[in-house]
Amino acid sequence: MSAGRIPLSVPLLGGNEERYLRECLSTNFVSSVGPMVDRFESAFASFVDVPHAVACSSGTAALHVALRLAGAGPGKLVAVSTFTFIASVNAVRYTGADVLLVDSEKGTWNMDGELLFDEVRRRAQRSDRLPDVIEVVHVFGHPADLEPLIALREEFGIPIVEDAAESLGAFYRAGPWAGRQVGTIGDFGCFSFNGNKVMTTGGGGMIVTAAASAADRARHLTTQARVEGREYAHDEVGYNYRLTNLAAALGVAQLEQLPRFLERKREIARRYAEGLDGLAVTKAPCEGWAEPSFWLYSVLLQNGPDRDAVLDALDGKGIDARPLWLPAHVQPPYASAGSVGGAVAEELHEKGLSLPSSVGLSDIDQSRVINALRAVVAAPAARR
């Protein structure tokens, strides 16, 4: 068996990455203008089946711009999942908007859309402040239940931004969006290509939208809102958020391999689900109507095992497992923000951990993780 350390999630660079990077170097296109950027945007839009894709320097940058285009700004209110990586919430504050932090549902760990639906209805009846934008996060690769949120958009006209940073390749198997990928149903979808994601550009993101005018404005904002022409003229406050041609070259090469990466992620998830059968853990969500991408295979400990003791024990065995997100509503920057519920998110953090999920994870190393977790969870030292 492998004796080396098993990382949580690292990229697999096994395709045309070097070839495309050399092409950038030989043509001197290394900055934010170049043919690879256009090629990456076009190929990505085709993969997720949307008309328009705009590459950005990070997933957070993509969220910032998409939220602004959706109407977030000073004096506005954005409903966002409290159980998410903090960038999802920070991007709201970048616009100057206030946040309304929404608890998770137990089935998928994503935003509880029914909870938000009921809250908005109550607020409307009392003539209280309603969310101006909804940012829903597809956590850990599992699609969120969008039906209550789409109902809110239809009834109250609230735009929806999908944070699909963790869920590229996940799609709906049944329901009104059967066959559709995450990020393609709301007004905007945002993706991340950080080094730990299913595919990577080393750092980068993408905005997708069906509206040509919105895509044009996104490109404008991500290039400092510069007006075409000889002068350095800018008609509004913009950002230096464009992806470099070098990073896009990595993206093109990675996208070519994405179907195989996703197949491997799902195979890893199946092996974890089988290998952990009978253990006192709640396995990663996998609802019948969804086809998750299983970015990070994550579990919840049952019956009292101390999560940190389990993480420490796995670390001692050379296994890089991590706790689940600390909810935003208990973190100092957002402790005074408005919130709806929160107990489910807190339980997810208290009991949850993510297991090594790299695309290149070998069967031998995965068996090592499974055996170690089974031994640690069953050991008396892992309990309070």
C-alpha positions in Angstrom: 0.0 0.0 0.0 1.1 3.6 -0.6 2.9 5.1 2.4 2.9 8.7 1.2 0.6 11.5 2.4 -2.8 11.5 0.7 -3.8 15.1 -0.1 -7.4 16.3 0.1 -7.8 17.5 -3.6 -5.0 18.2 -6.0 -5.1 18.8 -9.8 -4.4 16.2 -12.5 -2.4 17.7 -15.3 -2.2 14.9 -17.8 -3.4 16.3 -21.1 -2.4 19.1 -23.5 -1.5 21.6 -20.7 2.2 21.9 -21.6 1.5 22.0 -25.3 -1.0 24.9 -25.0 1.2 26.8 -22.6 4.1 26.5 -25.0 1.8 27.9 -27.7 1.1 30.9 -25.6 4.8 31.5 -25.0 5.7 31.1 -28.6 3.1 33.6 -29.7 3.8 36.0 -26.9 0.2 35.9 -25.7 0.6 35.6 -21.9 -1.6 38.3 -20.5 -5.4 38.9 -20.4 -5.8 39.1 -24.1 -5.2 36.2 -26.4 -6.8 33.4 -28.4 -6.9 30.9 -25.6 -9.3 33.1 -23.5 -11.8 33.2 -26.4 -11.3 29.5 -27.0 -11.8 28.7 -23.3 -15.0 30.8 -23.0 -16.5 29.2 -26.2 -15.6 25.6 -25.1 -16.9 26.2 -21.6 -20.2 27.7 -22.8 -20.6 24.6 -25.1 -19.9 22.2 -22.2 -22.5 23.6 -19.9 -24.8 24.4 -22.8 -25.3 28.1 -22.3 -25.0 30.9 -25.0 -22.4 33.0 -23.2 -19.4 32.5 -20.9 -17.1 35.2 -19.5 -13.7 34.2 -18.0 -12.6 35.9 -14.8 -9.5 35.9 -12.6 -11.2 33.9 -9.8 -14.5 32.4 -8.8 -14.9 35.1 -6.3 -14.4 37.7 -9.0 -17.1 36.0 -11.1 -19.5 36.1 -8.1 -18.8 39.8 -7.5 -19.5 40.8 -11.0 -22.6 38.5 -11.4 -24.1 39.8 -8.1 -23.6 43.4 -9.3 -25.2 42.6 -12.6 -28.1 40.9 -10.8 -28.7 44.2 -8.9 -26.8 43.8 -5.6 -25.4 47.0 -4.3 -25.6 49.5 -1.4 -29.1 49.5 0.2 -29.9 46.1 -1.3 -30.4 42.7 0.4 -29.0 39.4 -0.8 -30.1 36.1 0.6 -27.2 33.6 0.6 -26.4 30.3 2.1 -24.8 30.5 5.6 -23.2 27.0 5.0 -20.7 27.8 2.3 -17.1 28.8 1.8 -16.8 32.4 3.0 -16.1 33.8 -0.5 -19.8 33.3 -1.4 -20.8 35.8 1.3 -17.8 38.1 1.0 -18.7 38.7 -2.7 -22.1 40.1 -1.6 -20.4 42.6 0.8 -18.0 43.6 -2.0 -21.1 45.1 -3.8 -22.0 47.0 -0.7 -25.2 45.0 -0.2 -26.5 43.5 3.1 -26.7 39.8 3.6 -29.5 37.5 4.8 -27.9 34.2 5.8 -30.2 31.2 5.1 -29.8 27.8 6.8 -29.3 24.5 5.0 -31.7 21.6 4.4 -30.7 18.3 5.8 -31.1 16.3 2.5 -28.6 18.1 0.3 -26.8 20.5 2.8 -27.6 23.3 0.4 -29.8 26.4 1.0 -33.2 25.5 2.4 -35.3 27.0 -0.3 -38.6 26.2 1.4 -37.3 28.0 4.5 -36.5 31.1 2.5 -39.7 30.9 0.6 -41.7 31.0 3.8 -39.6 33.8 5.2 -40.1 36.0 2.1 -43.8 35.3 2.1 -44.0 36.4 5.8 -42.0 39.5 5.1 -44.2 40.4 2.1 -47.3 40.1 4.3 -45.8 42.4 6.9 -44.4 44.8 4.2 -40.9 44.1 5.5 -37.7 44.2 3.5 -37.5 41.5 0.9 -34.3 40.1 -0.7 -33.3 41.9 -3.9 -31.1 39.0 -5.1 -30.8 35.3 -4.1 -27.4 33.6 -4.2 -27.7 29.9 -4.0 -24.6 27.7 -3.5 -24.4 24.2 -4.9 -22.3 22.8 -2.0 -19.6 20.1 -2.4 -20.9 19.1 -5.9 -24.6 18.4 -5.1 -27.2 20.4 -7.0 -29.5 22.6 -4.8 -33.3 22.3 -4.9 -34.1 25.4 -7.0 -37.9 25.0 -7.3 -38.8 27.2 -4.2 -36.3 29.8 -5.4 -37.6 29.9 -8.9 -41.1 30.3 -7.4 -39.8 33.3 -5.5 -38.3 34.8 -8.7 -41.7 34.3 -10.5 -43.8 35.8 -7.7 -41.5 38.6 -6.5 -39.1 39.1 -9.4 -36.0 38.2 -7.4 -33.0 37.4 -9.6 -31.0 34.3 -8.9 -27.2 33.9 -9.0 -26.0 30.3 -8.8 -22.7 29.8 -7.1 -21.6 26.6 -8.8 -17.9 27.0 -7.8 -17.9 23.5 -6.2 -20.2 21.8 -8.6 -19.0 21.9 -12.2 -20.5 19.0 -14.0 -23.4 18.3 -11.6 -26.8 18.2 -13.2 -30.5 17.4 -12.5 -31.7 13.9 -13.3 -35.4 14.6 -12.8 -37.9 17.5 -12.3 -38.4 20.6 -14.4 -34.7 20.9 -15.2 -33.9 17.3 -16.0 -30.7 17.1 -18.0 -29.7 20.7 -17.1 -26.4 21.5 -15.4 -26.0 23.6 -12.3 -25.2 27.2 -13.0 -27.5 27.3 -16.1 -30.9 27.8 -14.5 -30.6 31.1 -12.6 -30.0 34.5 -14.2 -26.2 34.0 -13.7 -24.0 31.0 -12.9 -20.5 31.3 -11.5 -17.7 28.7 -11.5 -14.3 28.4 -9.9 -11.1 26.8 -11.3 -9.0 27.0 -8.2 -6.3 24.4 -7.9 -8.4 22.1 -5.7 -11.5 22.0 -8.0 -12.5 19.3 -10.4 -10.6 21.1 -13.2 -8.2 24.0 -12.7 -6.6 27.0 -14.4 -4.4 27.5 -11.4 -6.8 30.2 -10.3 -9.8 31.5 -12.3 -13.5 31.6 -12.7 -16.3 31.9 -15.2 -19.7 33.7 -15.4 -22.3 32.1 -17.6 -25.6 33.6 -18.8 -28.2 33.3 -21.5 -28.3 37.1 -22.0 -25.9 38.6 -24.5 -26.3 42.1 -23.0 -25.3 40.7 -19.6 -22.3 38.9 -21.0 -21.2 42.1 -22.7 -21.5 44.1 -19.5 -19.6 41.4 -17.6 -16.7 41.7 -20.0 -16.8 45.5 -19.7 -16.7 45.4 -15.9 -14.0 42.8 -15.8 -11.7 45.0 -18.0 -11.8 48.1 -15.8 -15.0 49.3 -17.7 -12.8 50.8 -20.4 -14.5 52.3 -23.3 -13.3 51.2 -26.8 -11.1 53.7 -28.5 -7.7 55.4 -28.3 -8.2 57.1 -25.0 -8.1 55.5 -21.6 -11.7 56.4 -20.9 -13.9 54.5 -18.4 -17.6 55.0 -18.1 -18.1 53.4 -14.6 -16.1 51.7 -11.9 -14.7 48.4 -13.2 -12.3 45.7 -12.1 -9.1 44.0 -13.2 -10.8 40.6 -13.3 -9.9 39.1 -16.6 -8.3 35.7 -16.9 -4.8 35.5 -18.5 -4.2 33.7 -21.7 -1.8 31.4 -19.9 -4.5 30.4 -17.4 -7.0 30.0 -20.2 -4.6 27.6 -21.9 -4.7 25.4 -18.8 -8.4 25.7 -18.8 -8.8 24.5 -22.4 -6.6 21.5 -21.7 -8.4 20.6 -18.5 -11.8 21.0 -20.1 -10.9 18.5 -22.8 -10.4 16.0 -19.9 -13.4 17.1 -17.8 -15.7 14.2 -18.7 -13.1 11.7 -17.6 -12.5 13.7 -14.4 -16.2 13.7 -13.6 -16.4 10.0 -14.2 -13.6 9.4 -11.9 -15.1 11.7 -9.2 -18.3 9.7 -9.3 -16.4 6.4 -9.2 -14.5 7.6 -6.1 -17.9 8.5 -4.5 -19.3 5.0 -5.2 -16.2 3.4 -3.7 -16.5 5.6 -0.6 -20.3 4.8 -0.3 -19.6 1.1 -0.5 -16.5 1.1 1.7 -18.2 3.1 4.5 -21.3 1.0 4.5 -22.4 0.0 8.0 -20.1 2.7 9.6 -21.6 5.3 12.0 -21.5 8.1 9.4 -24.0 9.8 7.2 -22.7 9.5 3.7 -22.4 12.3 1.1 -25.8 13.6 -0.2 -27.0 11.9 -3.4 -30.7 12.7 -4.0 -32.5 10.6 -6.6 -33.3 13.7 -8.7 -29.7 14.8 -8.8 -26.4 13.7 -10.4 -23.7 15.2 -8.1 -20.2 15.8 -9.2 -18.8 14.9 -5.8 -16.1 17.6 -5.7 -15.2 16.6 -2.1 -16.7 13.4 -0.7 -17.9 14.5 2.7 -19.5 12.6 5.6 -21.2 13.4 9.0 -20.1 11.5 12.1 -22.9 9.9 14.1 -23.4 8.8 17.7 -20.9 11.2 19.3 -17.4 10.7 17.7 -15.4 13.9 18.2 -14.8 15.3 14.8 -11.5 17.0 15.6 -10.2 13.8 17.3 -11.1 11.9 14.1 -9.3 14.5 11.9 -6.2 14.4 14.2 -6.1 10.6 14.0 -6.4 10.6 10.2 -3.7 13.3 10.0 -1.5 11.0 12.0 -2.0 8.3 9.4 -0.9 10.7 6.6 -4.5 11.4 5.4 -5.5 15.0 4.6 -9.1 15.3 5.7 -10.8 18.6 6.5 -13.7 20.0 8.5 -16.8 21.3 6.7 -17.4 25.0 6.4 -17.9 27.1 9.5 -21.3 28.8 8.9 -21.0 32.5 8.1 -23.5 33.5 10.8 -21.1 32.5 13.6 -18.1 34.2 12.1 -17.1 37.7 13.2 -17.7 39.6 10.0 -21.3 38.4 9.8 -22.3 37.8 13.4 -24.7 40.7 13.3 -26.1 39.9 9.9 -29.7 38.9 9.4 -30.3 35.2 9.4 -33.0 32.6 8.9 -32.4 29.4 11.0 -28.8 28.1 11.4 -29.0 25.0 13.5 -28.6 22.6 10.5 -25.5 24.5 9.3 -24.0 24.4 12.7 -24.6 20.6 13.0 -23.0 20.1 9.6 -19.9 21.9 10.7 -19.8 20.2 14.1 -20.1 16.6 12.7 -18.7 16.9 9.1 -15.5 16.2 7.4 -14.3 15.9 3.8 -12.2 13.0 2.6 -9.4 12.9 0.0 -11.1 13.3 -3.4 -8.5 14.1 -6.0 -9.2 12.9 -9.5 -5.9 11.1 -9.4 -6.6 9.3 -6.1 -5.6 5.7 -6.6 -7.8 2.8 -5.5 -5.0 1.7 -3.2 -4.9 5.1 -1.5 -8.7 5.3 -1.3 -8.8 1.9 0.4 -6.2 3.2 2.8 -8.5 6.2 3.6 -11.6 4.0 4.0 -9.8 1.5 6.3 -8.3 4.3 8.4 -11.6 6.0 8.9 -13.3 2.8 9.8 -10.6 2.1 12.4 -10.6 5.6 13.8 -14.4 6.0 14.1 -14.7 2.6 15.7 -11.8 3.3 18.2 -12.8 4.5 21.8 -10.2 7.3 21.6 -12.3 8.9 18.8 -15.2 9.4 21.3 -15.8 12.0 23.9 
